Amino acid sequence: MLATAGSGAAQEERTVEVVDLRGVLDDRAVDFVLDAVRGAAESGTVEVVVLQIDAPGAVASMEKLEALASLVEAPPVPLVVWVGPEPARAYGGVAQLVALAPLRVAAPGVEVGYLAPTRAGGDEPPLASGLPSELASEVVRVEGPIPGLVDETVPSLRQLLQELDGRSLEVGGREVVLSTVRPFVGPDGREGVTVLPTVIREPDPLSKFLRLPLRPEVALFLLVAGLAVAAFEFYAIGPGLAAATAALSVGLAGYGMAVLPVRWWAVALVVGAMGVLILSYQRGGSAVLTGGSLAVLAVTGFFFTDGAPQISPGVPGVVLTVVAAGFFFLLAMPTVARSRLSTPTIGREDLVGRTGVAVEALDPDGVVEVDGARWQGTAHREAGIGPGDAIVVTGVDGWVLEVDPLEGNAPHRGGSEASPRDREK
């Protein structure tokens, strides 16, 4: 039952719930807010719910957004929306939700605006009417009330709770007077007042984890990192932990790309650029191929999503992604390969003459396996080495093994017993 909080023991039982809404507003985030607000109403012990917002835009379905808009506009429990603390922001459909709240508060210095479109990259109708037309495609830094969007400014959550004491909000057609502070007696016997116990509601760990790639630059980084680690394992390390890391990174990136308004041609270019980087590495490192691929990756990164100005890749994130890709292919992979060649057990002299098997067709480059380790291999095109064919190492060029088909094409262990053929020049 909704009623004004009493005094004494009843006052002690009341709480304030802060629903933390940060990051892009997707379906999971909407469900989290709906459940938190409805749960607060059902508990009967929540004095007021504060929806704390810091979100650049919405990508949730319109069905979900409309359900949340209805709840915010007519909440089952006293509800206040607070955009803060600085430098929080509320753009697009998120700002429209702010406009629907019974009491709309923002911290000085936060940004609100870019009211259109409702969903980043979409063209759906607005959730609220009477929105400031000048903020449809602009953003403003809050310094005071904004008609139709912000009623008042309060810099901190604690100060907001203090100022809510004695305020009245309409809930279900009834006026509810808030009591958000309570008396207390200090250790020295002095009396005072403090805010009610405050409970912070945050998404569950799985939701937090899945929301990581909902920032465009993070989705881009995870995609590039996953492909790079897969190549790193395939050419330098062999099967192991890197496979799981690559799968997890690409999987998370895929989830982010499925939710965000991505440009699929940009995704294709990113994957293509990574493919060329791998090809360049296979060929011993081509400055033209490597430099061109990194340049394509850098330019394409800024067009990765189609949600600007609400949701767009951040410059530092794109730069970090390109630098990380360059590090992988110019330094990390060659260093690991060379260190393997210089070990006492598998050195240059030991490798020449050893036999193994082709993992894939060598035409003329491919991957071979020697003594259980995978290496880049190269052979004459006319050698006709296919997957599963036995090979013998005839030379080492950097981190690439020069191989020939083993005479008789039968797998042979123990390189000292095999006589390598001279390579045809």
N, C-alpha and C positions, 0 to 999 in steps of 0.2 A: 504494500500500500504506500502510495506517495504521500508524504506529509512532512511538515517542518520538523527538523531534528529537535528532540527534547533536550533536557539538561541532565546532569548527574550521570547515572550509569548508562542511560541511553545514549548520551552524548559521546561517551567513551567508545561505544560500539560503532559509531559512524566512521566511514573512511572516504577518502577521495581516490578515484581511480584515474590514472593518466594513461591513455592509450597512445602508444608511441608509433606514429606513422611517418616513417622516413624512407626515402628512396622512391623509385617509380611505383605508381599505384597499379598493380596488376591484379588478376583475379584472386590470388592467394592473399594479398594484402587486404582486398575488400572483404573477403570472408573473415579474416582475422578481426577487422574492425566491427563487422556485423555481430560476430560472436561475442566480442568483448562488451559492446554496448548492451546487447540483449542480456548477457549474463549479469551485468551490473544491475539492470532493472529487476531481474528475477531474484537477486540476492536480498533485496530489501534493506541493505545496510549501507548502500553507497549514497553519499550526499550529493555528489556531482561528478560527472565524467568530463575530463578535459581531453579533447582530441588534439594532441600535439603534432603539428604538421611541419615537415621539411621535405617536400616532394617536387621534382621538376616537371611532372606531368603524369598523365594517365594512359595506360594501354589496356586496361581491363575491358571486358565486353560491355556493350551498352546496357545489357540486361543487368549485369552486376552493378554498374555505375548508377543506374536508375534506382535499384534497390537501396543502395547506400544513400543516394540523394533523398529518398523518401524518409529514411531513418533519421538523417541529419536534420531535415526540415521539421519533422514531427517526432522527436525522440521519446522513448518510453521512460526516460530518466533525465533529470536536469543535465543539459549538455552545453559545453562551451568549447569553441574551437579557438586554439591559440597557435599562430604561426610563429615559431621561435625555437630556440633563441637565435639571435644574430650569428651567422649569416644565413639563416634558413630562407627557403623560397617556396612559393606555391604558384604553379603555372597551370594553364589549360584547365582540364576538368577538375583538377584538385582545387584551383582557385574558385571555380564555380561552386564546388561543395562548400567552401568557406562562406560564400555569399548566402548560402541557404541556412546556415546555422542560426539558432535563436540569439546567440551572443557571439560576435566575431571580434577577436582580439589578435593583435600582432605585436611583436617586439619591435622597437625602433631599429631601423637599419635593415630589416628583412626585405625581400623582394616579392612582389606579387604582380601578376599580369600575364601577357601572352594568352589571353582568355580563349582564343580560337586557334586551332580546333579543339573540340572537347577531348578527343583521343588523339594523341600525337600521331601525325601522319594520316589522320582520317578526315572525314567531312560530316560527322554526325551533328545533329542539332544540339544547342546548349542545354545544360541541365537546369539552369536558372534563368529567369527573366530580369530585366532591369539592370543588367550589368553595365558598368562604365564602358561606353563605346570606344573611348580613346585608348582603352587597355586591351582591345581585341588583338592588336598586333604589337603592342608595346609593353614594357615593364616599368614599374615605378618602385623606387626605394621608399619604404614607409617611414614617414616622419610624424604622421598624425592621422586622424580619421579620414577614410576615403568613402564617400557616399556610395552605398550599395555594396560595399566590399569589406570595409574595416570600420568597426564602431569606435574602438579606442585602442590605445597602445599601452602595453605593460612590458617592461624589459625582462622580467624573470618569472618563472613558474611560481615560486614562493610568494612573490609580491602579488601575482594574479590571485592566488588562493586567499590571501589576506583581503584583497579588495572585493572579492566575491561575497564575503560575509555580509549578510543582511540584504543582498540583492534578491530580486524575485524573478523567476523564470516560469514561463507557461509550459506545463506538461500535461498532455491529455485534456486540455481545456481548463485546467486548474492552475492557479498561481501558487507556486512553491517558493517559500522564502528560504534562502540558503543560510546555513550556519556552518561556516568552514573553519572557524577557530574555536579553541576550547581553553579554559583556564588551566593553569598549572601552578604548583608550588615548588620552588627551587630548593636545593639542599640547604640553603641558608635561610629558608622560611619566607623568602620574598615571593610574592604572587605576580603572575603575568599571564599572557595568552600566547598560544602557539597554534599553528595550523593543524588540522586533523591528520591522523596517520594517512600517509599517501602510498598507494600501491601502483607501481609502474607495470603496465601490461605490454609485453613485447611478443613478437611472433616466436613460434617454437623454433628450435635449432635447425630443423630440416628446411623450414620456410626461409630462414635467414641464409642458409647455405645456397638454396636454389635462387635466391634473389641477388646473389653476388654478380652473375653475368647480366643483370638487367641494366647495368651501366654500359653504354656502347663501347667505350674504350676497354672495359674489362672483357666483354665478349670477344672483341677483336684480339686482345692479348691472349686469351685462352685458346682461341682457334689457332693462332700462329704458334704459340708455345706447344700445343698438343701435336701439331704436324711436325714441328722441329724436333721434339723429343722422340717421336716415332722414328724419324729419320736417323736421329742420333743413336737410338738403340739398334736399328737395322744395320747401320754401317759401321758402328764403332764398338758397341757394347755386347750385343747379342741379347737373346730373350732374358727378361727379368723384370725388375720393379719398374723400369722405364715404360714398359708396355701398359701397365696399369695407370701410371701417371698420364701417359698420352691419351688413353681412353677416357679417363676422368675429365681431362681438360677439354677434349673435343666434345664430350657429352655435355658438359656444362655450357660450352659455347653454343652448342646446338639448341639447348633449352633457351638460352638468352635470345638467339636469333629467331626462335619460334614465337617468342613473346614480343620482342621489339619490332618496330617497323623498319626492317632492314631493306637495303637495296640488294637484290639477289645478284645483279650484275657485278656489284662491288665485291660480294662474297666470292663469286667465281674468279674475279681478278686476284683476290687475296690468295685463294687456293692455287691459282695458276702461277703467281709470283713465287709461292713456296716451292712449287714443282720445279721451276727454273732454278731456284737456289740449290735444290737437291741435285739437279742435273749438272750445275756448275761444279758442285763439290765432287760429283762422280768423275768429272773430267779434270780433276786436279786443281780447280779454282780458276775461273775465268773472270777477270776484272770487269769485262763488259757485261757478262751475264749477271754476275753478282750485284754490281752497282745498279744496273738497270732494274733488276728485281726489287732491290731495296727502295729505289725511287718510286716504282709503281706501288709498292706497299705503303709508302709514306703518303702519296697523293690519294690513293684509294681509301686509306684509313679515315680521312676526313669526310668521305661520302658514304661511309659504312651504313649509316641509318638515314631514314627519311622522316625524321621527327623534329627537325629544327623549326623554330628556335627553342622549343621546349626540351627536346631530348636529342642531343648531338654529341659526338665523341669529343672528349677533352683533349686539348693540344698536348699536355704532358703525357697522357696515356698513349697517344699515337706515337709520339717520339720515343717513349720507353719501349714500345713494341718493336719499332724499327731497329733501335739500338740492340735490343735483345736478340732479334733475328740475325743481325750482323755479327754479334758476338758468337752465336752458335755456329754459324757456318764459316766464319773467318778465323776463329780462334779455338773454340771448344772442341769441335769435331776433329780438326787436324791435330790438335795437341794430344788428344786421347789416342788417336791412331798411331801417331809417331811414338808415344810413350810405350805402346804395346810392341812396336818394332824394336825398341831399344832395351827390352827386358832381357835378363840373362837366359831365361828359358825359351823365349821366342824372339830371337834376334834375326838380323838379316841373313847371316850365314846359315842359321838353322832352318829358315823358311825355304830357301832355295833348295829344290830337290824333294821337298815334302809333297805328299799327295793329298787330295781331298775330293770334294764333289761340288758340282755347280748347283747353286740354289735356284738360279734362274738362267735363262738363255743368255749367252754372252754374244752380243751383236753390235759392237765388239765388247761393250762394257756390261758388267752385271755384278752379281754377288756370288762369292764362292765360300765354301766352308772348309777350313783346314784345321785338323786336330780339335774339332769342336768349336772353333771360333769363326765368326763371319768376317769376311774382308771384301773390299772392293777388288774386283778382278777385271782384267782386260785380255783379250785374245784377238788373233786375226779373224776377220769376218768369215774367211773361208774355213776356219777351224771347225765350224759346225757343232759347237758345244751347246747342248741343250740341258734343261733341268734334269738333275740326277746323274749326268755324265761324270765319269771320273776324270780328274785333272791332275796335272803336276805343275808345281811352281817352278818357273824358269828364271825369274828375276823379280826385283823389287824396285818400283819407281815411286819414291816418296812413300805414301801410304797405300799405293795400289799394287796388287800382286799381278805380275805378268804370268799367264798360264798357257799351257798347251793341253790338248786332250791326252790322257794317259794311253799309251800303246795297249791295244787290246780292249780299251774302254771298260776295264774292270776296276772297282774300288780297291785301293791298296793302302795299307797303313805302314808307317815307318818310312820316312822320306829317304833315308840313306840307301835303301835298296833299289830306288828308282833312278833311272838315268834320264835326265832331262834332255829333250831335243833342243838343238839350237833354234832360236826363233828366226823365221824368215824376215828379212828386212824389206 
